[in-house]
Amino acid sequence: MSNGRYKSVEHCVMTDGSKNRISIPIFINPRPSDKISPLREVLASGEKAVYKEVLYSDYVKHFFRKAHDGKKTIDFAKIRRT
């Protein structure tokens, strides 16, 4: 995770059906017991973490419960500051 530094775009495809379209997805999945968090290299300059460390299995469970929320699925790991 880039700690919010690098923004991705939602994947959206529209086609008129006149041409063939090919998609090649690439998936890289940690083991369920692996912990995911903002990259150490991103935080090296003293930047505060925006996301907490979570188990990858917890992230996947949350993702599939909220799969149609797009990029909002990562918000469950956001650190709430008061």
C-alpha positions, 0 to 999 in steps of 0.5 A: 500500500502506498499510504494514499500517495499513489492513486489508482483509477477504477477499472471501467470498460465500454465497448461498442461490440465492433472490435474484439477486446482482450483483458489480461488480469494479473493478480498477486495475492499474499498468503491469508496469514500475511500482514499488509500495511503501508510500505516501509519505504513510503513511511521512511521519510517520517510520514505517518501511516494512514492505514493500519496493519491488517491480516490479508485474510481480513482484507479479503473477507471485507472486500468480498462483503463490500465488493461493489464499493470499489476502492472504498473497500480499503477504508476499513483499514484507515486509521481514524485520528481524533 
